[in-house]
């Protein structure tokens, strides 16, 4: 028997303040400034065939395409002065044939008092006002789909010092200082205090929500057997647990989909917004994708009937913390939300149980088809089983299941598309699993579905080894190792925080970075860090990083606060900074003399011929010996050949010590830096050097991942150019094929020997990453001190 993954597609509203666009309030004629955005180069017959195939195989249904654009408030649209003295900017975007349209701002920052609206052509569908409350550390913002082929963006602000008399305000975003000048001699010359850049238009051609009936949207789209969470008696005993469950609107590449999941508590009970869902909900989503994911809390009917509009308390963005593949693993994904849900939302951090014990009964709380929150009930003892969907086989006995979903007074709740990732609660109200899928349906059968086991999410060799593949590291920061942990109501905390923190590492070379972790209990709401001699000198992030340029010992202080008071922890002489010294160069890693195709080899003869080889290797910081600028990389072919081959080299920092899960190489290069893109001739039987077109600033603290893509369009014969390798456990992953390989790689121990040319920094050096927030660093002279460098990671 095989099972169906339960998730679906769509977009929906997001939290905003109630307001009215000024163009409506003052009856201003429609905006004339228009941008035409159309999908090009699309074979719609092929698209239709792909969509039909996806539907037949129960794969995600594509809603549309992401169209790249480059439009901003500084260079596009039109400004007008309103009768009340405020300034209004509008831009009209037309796609002609889209069913609905959405916007992704890849640079987003609104000043205090401003308002942003989006609406369709006849203004029958309006979202906003969005305000400075929607600013976020990553400076990105995504909107849901607006019905129709045209979307209008309207922004209003009050000049900070009057229309004609504004001063210069400097703001820094993505490491670049920009003067925001609210001053002009006419509306057409006005320069806004806002930063709004549109990087993507969401072109939806398959959006049944907006195509069918805008008034119903996705409400009521789930099956008729589903039971609303506030029905009695089904939901009576689950009013705490429901508050942690949210629906997810996630982007994966160019697609958008629905899933479900829950906030989970940790052993410090400090309100860190960890959110548990399924791996297959965005299995190949990039870090940029995660930054625009949307999490909707309290999206539920007020009572049992399908009446009443749910609230939409929405958080935008998250960071992936841990994962376990659905293929070979337990289908687990743990993310941390980019911001903490406010206390006014009355959310709840659900407890968990990793004992592995069965339960005689329980429920699942979920958002089928992106609908309002539902509850499904079972009363048969859970048993273990192995996931199999016809393609992916999960970890052996890595899932929970049960006999069937129960018929209850108000229906017979099951799971369906959009329910994926939702929690399975045991009879004690603790999370024991996350939904992968199954065969239940409102029309029958009502058989129990399959939930990845939380006790194997906790830690399991099936998912991999290390912090990136287990929940334990993140959910047990206190190191208590409990088998069960109760949920937490943040509104029940009645005392000031007790501050504590840690830094890793606490001894660094000048220019390296320390990662700080908040360990405060009693639910802190605000954080104020002070780093003596550090860059930055202060931070209000929960878990910031800091670098030091000058050798010495330094004190770190953290003050946390909540509505009951504040507390300060000072660690004197906590960070030791030693003088910077460049590693000996070149650094040679590996002495083995056995050889294999990777990373240079190709073969164009015989049945096993392949013209693409891809190699990914992890080299540890201890092997490299320190930070610096990597300028050259060399490998050691065993035979010289004279043909020309194409090569791309990617580098990135990584905390992984080895590969534990085979993935497509495209996943690895998503956040890597392309440092070489050209050709080479492997004509040396010895170290073959490649000078990077873009030198790489290596921080010396993280491990280094090197990804090499080699291919040829010629026919040089069986010129495999085997390269020497050394044994290094699970630190090499490889791919090959007659075309660019797209599948998962093969992990082995044959890591290619490498020679790294690394030069030292000019002393003194300030080596720091731009924090994920708006940041201004002012030096007294207005410029960097002589001899300093900024290393933009």
C-alpha positions in Angstrom: 0.0 0.0 0.0 1.3 3.5 -0.7 0.2 6.8 0.7 -0.5 10.3 -0.6 1.5 13.4 0.6 -1.1 15.9 2.0 -0.4 19.4 0.9 -2.0 21.9 -1.5 -1.5 25.2 -3.3 -2.8 28.7 -2.8 -2.4 32.1 -1.2 -4.3 33.9 1.4 -4.6 37.2 3.4 -2.0 38.5 5.9 -2.2 40.6 9.0 -2.6 44.3 8.6 -4.1 47.3 10.2 -7.6 48.3 9.1 -7.5 51.4 6.8 -8.7 53.0 3.6 -6.4 53.8 0.6 -6.1 57.6 0.2 -7.1 57.3 -3.4 -10.5 56.1 -2.3 -10.8 58.5 0.5 -10.1 61.5 -1.7 -11.7 60.0 -4.9 -8.4 60.4 -6.8 -8.4 59.2 -10.5 -6.7 55.9 -11.3 -2.9 55.8 -11.5 -1.5 56.1 -15.0 2.0 54.8 -14.4 1.9 51.2 -15.5 4.3 48.3 -15.8 3.5 45.4 -18.2 4.8 42.0 -16.9 4.3 38.9 -18.9 5.5 35.3 -18.8 7.8 34.7 -21.7 9.3 31.5 -23.2 6.6 29.2 -21.7 5.4 26.2 -23.6 1.8 26.1 -22.3 1.2 22.6 -23.8 4.2 21.3 -21.9 3.0 23.1 -18.7 -0.4 21.6 -19.0 1.1 18.1 -19.5 3.3 18.6 -16.5 0.3 19.8 -14.4 -1.8 16.8 -15.4 1.1 14.4 -14.5 1.5 16.1 -11.1 -2.2 15.8 -10.3 -2.2 12.1 -11.3 0.7 11.4 -9.0 -0.6 13.5 -6.1 2.3 15.9 -6.4 2.0 19.6 -5.6 -0.3 21.4 -8.1 1.4 24.4 -9.5 -0.5 27.7 -9.0 1.7 29.9 -11.3 5.1 31.3 -12.0 7.3 33.8 -10.3 8.3 36.6 -12.8 11.4 38.5 -12.0 11.1 42.2 -12.1 13.1 45.2 -11.0 10.8 48.0 -9.9 11.2 50.4 -6.9 9.7 53.4 -5.2 12.7 55.4 -6.2 12.6 54.9 -10.0 9.1 53.8 -10.9 5.5 54.8 -10.4 4.2 58.3 -9.7 4.0 60.6 -6.7 1.1 63.0 -5.8 0.6 65.3 -2.9 -2.7 64.7 -1.1 -5.0 67.5 0.1 -3.9 66.8 3.7 -0.2 67.3 2.9 0.8 63.7 2.8 2.6 62.1 -0.2 1.1 59.2 -2.2 3.0 56.9 -4.5 1.2 54.4 -6.8 2.3 51.8 -9.3 0.1 49.7 -11.5 1.3 46.2 -12.6 -0.5 44.5 -15.5 -0.2 40.9 -16.5 -3.3 40.7 -18.8 -3.9 36.9 -18.6 -3.2 36.0 -15.0 -6.1 34.7 -12.8 -4.5 36.5 -9.8 -1.3 38.4 -9.0 0.9 38.8 -5.9 4.0 40.8 -5.0 7.3 39.9 -3.3 9.3 42.9 -2.0 12.9 41.8 -1.8 13.8 45.1 -0.1 11.2 46.3 2.4 11.3 49.0 5.1 8.5 51.3 6.0 8.9 54.4 8.2 6.7 55.2 11.2 3.3 56.5 10.3 3.3 55.2 6.7 0.7 53.0 5.0 0.9 50.5 2.2 -2.1 49.0 0.3 -2.5 46.6 -2.6 -5.8 46.2 -4.5 -7.3 45.0 -7.8 -8.4 47.2 -10.7 -11.9 47.9 -9.5 -10.8 48.1 -5.8 -13.2 45.4 -4.8 -10.4 43.5 -3.1 -8.0 45.5 -0.9 -5.3 44.4 1.5 -3.6 46.7 4.0 -2.8 48.9 5.6 0.7 47.5 6.1 2.8 49.7 8.3 6.2 49.9 10.0 4.9 47.1 12.2 5.4 44.8 9.2 9.2 45.6 9.1 11.3 42.6 9.7 15.0 41.8 10.2 15.4 40.3 6.7 13.8 43.3 5.0 11.5 41.2 2.8 7.8 41.0 2.5 5.4 38.9 0.4 1.7 39.5 -0.3 -1.1 37.0 -1.0 -2.7 36.8 -4.4 -5.1 39.6 -5.5 -7.8 38.5 -7.9 -7.5 39.6 -11.5 -4.7 40.3 -13.9 -3.9 43.8 -12.5 -2.6 44.9 -9.1 -2.1 48.4 -7.9 0.4 49.3 -5.1 -0.4 52.4 -3.1 1.9 53.9 -0.5 1.3 57.0 1.7 3.7 58.8 4.0 4.0 62.1 5.9 7.2 63.9 5.2 9.1 63.8 8.4 10.0 67.6 8.4 7.4 68.9 6.0 7.1 68.6 2.2 9.7 71.4 1.4 12.0 71.2 4.4 13.1 67.6 4.9 16.6 66.8 6.2 18.8 63.9 5.2 18.1 60.6 7.0 20.6 57.8 6.5 19.5 54.1 6.6 21.6 51.1 5.9 20.1 48.0 4.2 22.0 45.0 3.1 25.2 46.7 4.1 24.7 49.7 1.8 24.1 53.2 3.2 21.3 55.2 1.5 20.3 58.8 2.0 16.5 58.9 2.3 15.6 62.5 1.6 12.0 63.6 2.3 12.4 66.9 0.4 11.5 68.1 -3.0 10.4 71.1 -5.0 7.6 69.2 -6.7 5.8 65.8 -6.2 7.7 64.3 -9.2 11.0 65.0 -7.5 10.0 63.6 -4.1 12.3 61.0 -2.5 10.6 58.7 0.0 11.8 57.6 3.4 10.6 54.1 2.5 12.6 51.4 0.9 10.4 49.3 -1.4 11.8 47.2 -4.2 9.8 44.7 -6.1 11.8 41.6 -7.1 9.0 39.3 -8.0 5.5 39.2 -9.4 3.6 36.1 -8.7 1.8 35.2 -11.9 -1.0 32.7 -11.0 -2.8 30.9 -13.8 -4.2 28.1 -11.7 -5.8 29.8 -8.7 -9.2 28.3 -8.2 -9.6 30.3 -5.0 -9.8 33.6 -6.9 -11.0 32.2 -10.2 -14.2 30.7 -8.8 -15.7 33.0 -6.1 -13.7 35.7 -4.4 -16.2 35.8 -1.6 -15.5 32.2 -0.5 -11.8 32.2 -1.1 -10.3 29.1 0.6 -12.8 29.1 3.4 -14.9 26.0 3.3 -12.8 24.4 0.6 -12.1 21.3 2.8 -14.3 18.2 2.8 -17.8 18.3 4.3 -16.8 15.7 6.9 -14.3 18.0 8.6 -15.0 19.2 12.1 -14.2 22.8 13.2 -11.8 23.1 16.2 -14.4 24.9 18.2 -17.1 22.3 17.8 -18.3 20.7 21.1 -17.5 18.1 22.3 -14.7 17.4 19.8 -12.6 20.5 20.5 -13.5 21.0 24.2 -10.4 19.4 25.6 -8.0 20.8 23.0 -8.4 24.6 23.5 -4.8 25.0 24.6 -3.2 22.8 22.0 -5.1 24.5 19.1 -3.5 27.8 19.9 -0.1 26.5 18.8 -1.2 25.2 15.5 -0.9 27.4 12.4 -1.3 27.0 8.7 1.7 27.7 6.5 1.8 29.4 3.1 5.2 28.5 1.8 7.2 29.2 -1.3 9.4 26.5 -2.9 11.2 27.8 -5.9 8.5 29.4 -8.1 5.6 27.7 -6.4 3.4 28.4 -3.4 1.7 25.8 -1.3 -0.3 25.2 1.9 0.8 23.0 4.9 0.2 22.9 8.6 2.3 22.7 11.7 2.7 23.8 15.4 4.8 25.9 17.7 6.7 23.6 20.2 8.1 24.3 23.6 11.7 23.9 24.7 13.3 23.0 28.0 14.2 26.6 28.8 10.6 27.6 28.3 11.8 30.9 26.9 9.4 31.3 24.0 11.8 30.7 21.2 9.4 30.3 18.3 10.4 26.9 17.1 7.8 25.5 14.6 7.5 21.9 13.7 6.1 20.7 10.3 6.9 18.1 7.6 10.1 17.9 5.5 8.1 17.6 2.3 6.5 21.0 3.0 9.2 22.8 1.1 11.8 20.0 0.9 14.0 21.9 -1.5 13.1 25.5 -0.4 16.0 27.8 -0.2 16.9 30.2 2.6 15.4 33.0 0.5 12.2 31.0 0.1 12.0 30.4 3.9 12.3 34.2 4.4 8.9 34.8 2.7 7.0 31.8 4.3 3.8 32.9 6.1 2.4 31.4 9.3 -1.2 32.1 10.2 -2.3 31.7 13.8 -5.8 31.6 15.2 -7.2 31.0 11.7 -10.4 29.3 12.9 -14.2 29.6 13.0 -15.5 31.2 16.2 -18.0 28.4 16.7 -18.9 25.0 15.2 -20.7 26.2 12.0 -18.8 27.2 8.9 -19.7 30.9 9.6 -17.7 33.8 10.8 -14.4 35.1 9.3 -11.2 33.9 11.0 -8.6 36.3 12.1 -5.3 36.2 10.3 -2.5 36.7 12.8 0.5 36.3 10.5 4.3 35.9 11.0 6.5 36.3 7.9 9.7 34.3 7.5 11.7 31.6 9.2 15.1 29.9 9.4 15.5 26.2 8.9 17.0 24.6 12.0 16.7 20.8 11.5 15.3 18.4 8.9 14.8 14.7 8.2 14.1 13.6 4.7 10.9 11.7 3.8 13.0 9.4 1.8 14.9 7.2 4.3 13.9 9.4 7.2 10.9 10.6 9.3 9.7 13.6 7.2 10.6 16.2 9.8 11.3 19.9 9.5 11.9 22.3 12.4 12.1 26.0 11.7 12.5 29.1 13.8 10.2 31.9 13.0 11.8 35.3 12.3 9.8 37.0 15.0 8.0 35.9 18.1 4.2 35.9 18.0 2.9 38.7 20.4 1.2 37.9 23.6 -2.0 39.5 22.4 -2.4 36.6 19.9 -2.8 34.2 22.9 -0.6 31.5 21.3 0.6 28.3 23.0 3.8 26.4 22.7 2.8 22.7 22.5 4.5 20.0 24.6 6.0 16.8 23.2 6.7 13.2 24.0 9.7 11.4 22.6 9.3 8.3 24.8 8.2 6.2 21.8 5.2 4.9 23.8 2.0 4.2 22.0 -1.2 6.1 22.9 -4.7 4.7 23.0 -6.3 7.8 21.6 -5.7 11.3 20.4 -6.3 14.0 17.8 -4.8 15.9 14.9 -5.4 19.6 14.6 -4.8 20.9 11.1 -5.7 23.2 8.1 -7.0 20.9 5.3 -7.0 22.7 1.9 -5.8 25.8 3.7 -9.2 26.0 5.4 -10.0 27.2 8.9 -8.6 25.0 11.7 -10.1 21.5 12.0 -9.8 18.6 14.5 -9.8 14.9 13.7 -10.2 12.3 16.4 -9.0 8.7 16.8 -9.5 6.1 19.6 -7.4 3.1 18.5 -3.9 2.4 19.8 -1.1 3.7 17.6 1.2 1.3 15.9 4.5 1.8 14.0 4.8 1.4 10.2 7.1 2.4 7.4 6.2 5.2 4.9 6.0 4.2 1.2 4.4 6.4 -1.4 5.4 4.5 -4.5 8.7 6.5 -4.8 10.0 7.3 -1.3 10.5 4.8 1.4 10.9 6.3 4.9 12.8 5.1 7.9 12.0 1.6 9.0 9.0 1.9 11.4 9.5 5.6 11.4 5.8 6.6 11.3 2.8 6.2 13.6 -0.5 5.1 12.4 -3.8 3.8 13.8 -6.9 1.9 12.7 -9.2 4.7 11.6 -10.5 8.2 12.3 -13.6 8.3 14.5 -17.1 9.4 13.6 -18.0 12.1 16.2 -21.2 14.1 16.8 -20.3 16.8 14.2 -18.6 14.8 11.5 -15.8 12.4 10.9 -12.6 14.5 10.5 -9.8 13.1 8.3 -6.8 14.7 6.7 -6.3 16.0 3.2 -4.3 18.4 1.1 -3.0 21.2 3.3 -2.9 19.0 6.5 0.7 17.9 5.9 3.0 18.7 8.8 0.1 19.0 11.3 0.8 17.5 14.8 -0.5 14.2 16.1 -1.4 14.6 19.8 -1.5 11.7 22.2 -4.1 11.4 24.9 -2.0 13.6 27.3 -2.0 16.5 24.8 1.6 16.2 23.7 3.0 16.1 20.1 4.1 12.6 19.1 4.2 12.9 15.3 3.8 15.1 12.2 1.6 14.2 9.2 3.2 12.8 6.1 0.0 11.6 4.4 -2.3 8.6 4.0 -5.4 7.4 2.2 -8.2 8.8 4.4 -10.9 10.8 2.6 -14.3 12.4 3.4 -15.9 9.9 1.0 -14.0 7.0 2.7 -11.9 5.2 3.6 -11.4 6.7 7.0 -8.3 4.7 7.7 -5.6 6.2 9.9 -2.9 8.3 8.3 0.9 8.2 8.7 2.7 10.6 11.1 6.5 10.8 11.3 7.4 9.8 14.8 8.6 12.6 17.1 10.8 10.2 19.1 12.7 9.7 15.9 12.6 13.4 15.0 14.3 13.9 18.4 17.4 12.0 17.2 17.8 9.2 14.7 20.5 8.0 12.4 17.9 7.7 9.7 17.6 11.5 9.5 21.4 12.1 9.9 23.8 13.1 12.5 24.4 16.5 13.9 22.3 19.5 15.0 20.9 20.0 11.5 19.1 16.6 11.6 17.7 16.4 15.1 15.1 18.2 17.3 17.0 17.4 20.5 19.7 20.1 20.1 17.1 22.9 19.6 14.3 21.8 22.0 16.5 20.8 24.9 18.9 23.7 25.3 18.9 23.1 29.1 20.4 19.7 28.5 17.7 18.0 30.7 17.0 15.1 28.4 13.4 14.6 29.4 11.3 12.1 27.6 8.2 14.3 27.9 7.8 18.0 28.2 4.5 19.9 28.8 3.3 22.9 26.7 3.7 26.5 27.8 1.2 29.3 27.9 3.3 32.5 27.6 0.5 34.6 29.1 0.8 32.5 32.3 4.3 33.7 33.0 4.1 36.0 36.1 7.7 37.1 36.8 10.6 38.9 35.3 13.1 37.0 33.2 16.2 35.3 34.6 18.9 36.2 32.1 21.6 33.8 30.9 23.5 33.3 27.6 26.3 31.5 26.0 28.8 32.2 23.2 30.4 29.9 20.7 33.4 29.9 20.6 34.7 32.0 23.4 38.3 32.1 22.1 38.8 33.4 18.6 41.4 35.0 16.4 41.0 38.7 15.6 38.4 39.1 12.9 36.5 35.9 13.7 32.9 35.8 14.8 31.2 34.5 18.0 27.6 33.2 17.8 25.6 34.2 21.0 22.6 32.2 22.2 20.0 33.5 24.6 19.4 31.0 27.5 17.1 33.3 29.5 14.0 31.8 31.2 10.6 33.3 32.1 9.8 34.4 28.6 11.9 37.4 27.8 10.3 39.8 25.2 13.2 42.2 24.7 17.0 41.8 24.4 19.7 44.4 24.8 23.3 43.2 24.3 26.5 45.1 24.9 29.8 43.9 23.5 32.8 45.7 24.8 35.2 46.4 21.9 33.0 44.4 19.5 31.4 44.9 16.1 28.6 45.7 16.5 28.9 47.2 20.0 25.2 46.6 20.8 22.4 44.4 19.5 18.7 43.9 20.1 18.5 40.5 18.4 17.8 37.5 20.4 20.7 35.5 19.2 23.3 37.9 17.6 26.8 37.4 16.3 29.7 39.7 17.1 33.3 40.0 15.9 36.4 41.6 17.5 39.3 43.2 15.6 41.8 43.8 18.4 43.4 41.0 20.6 42.4 41.1 24.2 39.7 39.9 26.6 36.2 41.3 26.5 33.1 41.5 28.6 29.6 40.7 27.3 26.4 41.9 28.9 22.8 41.0 28.2 19.7 42.7 29.7 16.3 41.0 29.0 12.9 42.2 30.0 9.2 41.4 29.9 6.1 43.1 31.3 7.1 42.1 34.8 10.6 43.6 34.9 14.2 43.1 33.6 17.4 41.2 34.6 21.0 41.6 33.5 23.7 39.0 33.2 27.3 40.2 32.8 30.1 37.8 31.9 33.4 39.5 32.6 36.4 38.8 30.4 34.2 36.2 28.6 35.7 36.5 25.1 39.4 36.0 24.4 40.7 37.4 21.2 44.2 36.2 20.0 46.3 38.0 17.4 45.4 37.1 13.8 47.9 35.0 11.9 47.3 33.7 8.4 47.6 30.0 7.8 50.6 28.6 5.9 49.9 28.7 2.2 49.2 26.8 0.2 47.3 24.4 2.5 47.4 20.8 1.3 44.7 18.5 2.6 44.9 14.8 1.8 47.9 12.6 1.0 46.2 9.6 -0.6 47.3 8.3 -4.0 44.2 6.3 -5.0 42.3 8.1 -7.7 38.7 8.5 -8.9 36.8 10.7 -11.5 35.9 13.5 -9.1 36.2 16.4 -9.5 37.8 16.6 -13.0 36.9 13.3 -14.8 34.6 12.8 -17.7 34.0 9.9 -20.0 32.4 10.0 -23.5 32.9 6.4 -24.5 31.1 3.2 -23.7 27.8 2.4 -21.9 28.9 4.2 -18.7 29.8 7.4 -20.5 29.0 10.7 -18.8 29.9 14.2 -19.6 28.9 15.8 -16.3 30.6 15.2 -13.0 29.8 17.1 -9.8 31.7 16.9 -6.6 30.9 18.4 -3.1 33.5 18.1 -0.4 33.7 19.3 3.2 37.1 20.4 4.6 37.2 21.1 8.3 38.4 24.4 9.8 41.1 22.6 11.7 42.5 21.2 8.5 42.6 24.7 6.9 44.2 26.3 9.9 42.8 29.8 9.9 40.9 32.5 8.1 42.0 34.5 5.1 41.2 35.2 1.4 41.2 32.1 -0.7 42.6 32.9 -4.1 43.4 29.6 -5.8 42.3 25.9 -5.6 44.2 23.0 -7.0 43.5 19.3 -7.5 45.9 16.4 -8.3 45.1 14.6 -11.6 46.9 11.3 -12.1 47.1 11.7 -15.9 47.4 14.8 -18.1 44.9 15.5 -21.0 44.7 18.3 -23.5 41.0 18.8 -24.0 39.1 21.9 -22.8 36.4 21.5 -20.2 33.8 23.8 -18.5 34.0 24.2 -14.8 32.1 26.1 -12.1 33.4 26.2 -8.5 31.2 27.2 -5.6 32.4 27.8 -2.0 30.5 28.3 1.2 30.9 28.2 5.0 29.1 25.3 6.7 28.6 24.0 10.2 28.2 20.5 8.9 31.1 18.1 9.7 30.0 15.5 7.1 27.2 14.7 4.7 24.4 12.8 6.3 21.7 13.1 3.7 22.1 12.8 -0.1 20.5 15.7 -1.9 20.5 17.2 -5.4 23.6 19.4 -5.8 21.3 22.3 -6.7 20.4 22.3 -3.0 24.0 22.9 -2.0 24.8 25.7 -4.3 21.7 27.7 -3.4 23.5 29.7 -0.8 27.0 29.2 -2.0 29.2 31.7 -3.8 30.2 31.2 -7.4 34.0 31.8 -7.4 35.0 30.4 -10.8 33.0 30.1 -14.0 35.1 29.3 -17.0 37.1 26.6 -18.7 40.3 24.6 -17.9 42.6 22.1 -19.6 43.8 19.3 -17.2 47.2 19.1 -18.8 49.3 18.5 -15.7 50.2 15.2 -14.1 50.5 17.0 -10.7 48.8 19.8 -8.8 46.6 21.6 -11.3 45.9 25.1 -10.1 42.8 27.2 -10.7 42.9 30.9 -9.9 39.5 32.0 -8.7 37.7 34.8 -10.6 36.2 35.9 -7.3 38.4 35.4 -4.2 36.5 34.0 -1.2 36.7 35.5 2.3 37.0 32.4 4.5 36.2 33.1 8.2 38.5 30.4 9.7 35.8 29.3 12.1 33.4 27.3 10.0 34.1 24.3 7.8 34.4 24.9 4.1 32.3 23.2 1.5 33.7 23.1 -2.1 31.3 22.2 -4.9 32.8 21.6 -8.4 30.7 21.2 -11.6 32.6 19.9 -14.6 31.2 19.2 -18.1 32.2 19.0 -21.7 30.4 19.5 -25.0 33.3 18.0 -27.0 34.3 14.3 -27.5 37.7 13.9 -26.0 37.2 10.2 -25.5 37.7 8.4 -22.2 39.8 11.2 -20.7 38.7 10.7 -17.2 41.4 12.7 -15.5 41.2 10.7 -12.3 42.2 12.8 -9.2 43.8 11.7 -6.1 41.7 11.3 -3.0 42.0 10.4 0.7 39.6 8.6 3.0 37.5 11.0 5.1 34.2 9.6 6.4 31.1 10.9 4.6 32.8 14.2 3.6 32.3 13.7 -0.1 29.1 13.6 -2.2 29.1 13.0 -6.0 26.9 13.1 -9.1 27.4 12.2 -12.7 25.4 11.8 -15.9 25.2 12.3 -19.7 23.2 15.5 -18.8 23.3 17.8 -15.9 22.4 15.5 -13.0 19.3 16.5 -11.0 18.8 13.6 -8.6 20.2 13.0 -5.1 24.0 12.4 -4.9 26.0 9.5 -3.5 27.8 10.0 -0.3 31.2 8.3 0.0 34.5 8.5 1.9 36.7 9.4 -1.1 37.3 13.1 -0.6 39.5 14.6 -3.3 42.9 15.9 -2.1 43.0 19.7 -2.4 45.5 22.5 -2.2 44.2 25.9 -1.0 46.0 29.1 -1.6 45.0 31.5 1.2 46.4 35.0 1.8 46.2 36.9 5.1 44.1 39.9 5.8 45.7 43.3 6.0 46.0 44.0 9.7 44.0 45.2 11.6 40.9 43.6 10.3 37.2 43.9 11.2 35.5 40.8 10.0 31.8 40.8 10.6 28.7 39.8 8.8 25.8 42.2 8.3 23.3 41.4 10.9 19.8 40.6 9.7 18.4 44.0 10.7 18.7 47.6 9.6 22.1 48.8 10.8 24.0 52.0 10.8 27.7 52.0 12.0 29.1 55.6 12.3 32.8 56.1 12.6 33.9 59.4 14.0 35.8 60.4 10.9 32.9 59.4 8.6 35.1 56.7 7.0 36.7 53.4 7.9 40.0 53.6 9.8 43.1 53.2 7.6 43.9 49.6 6.8 40.5 48.3 7.7 38.5 46.0 5.5 34.8 45.1 5.4 34.3 41.5 4.6 30.7 41.2 3.4 29.7 37.6 3.9 
